[in-house]
Amino acid sequence: MKSEQATATVTLSYGDKSIELNALVDTSASRSIISKRLAEDLEALIPIKEPYELKTADE
């Protein structure tokens, strides 16, 4: 798969802030995540109560 086939232009919004970016799309993912920096830019950082392990399909 070519990288441009797995990305889409998306707009993330939280409150009155929005950021448009190219995002990697995984239609079979069980969770969606964004970077801490992006969450801070949106003023949308919500700390999780307990850490969880992220796994890839190869694991």
FENSUL-V484063 format. One record per run of one state. SS is the DSSP state (hx for helix, st for strand, lp for the rest). FROM is the first residue (numbers start at 0). TO is the last residue. If there is no record, write none. Layout:
ss:SS from:FROM to:TO
ss:SS from:FROM to:TO
This chain:
ss:lp from:0 to:1
ss:hx from:2 to:5
ss:st from:6 to:13
ss:lp from:14 to:15
ss:st from:16 to:23
ss:lp from:24 to:34
ss:hx from:35 to:40
ss:lp from:41 to:58
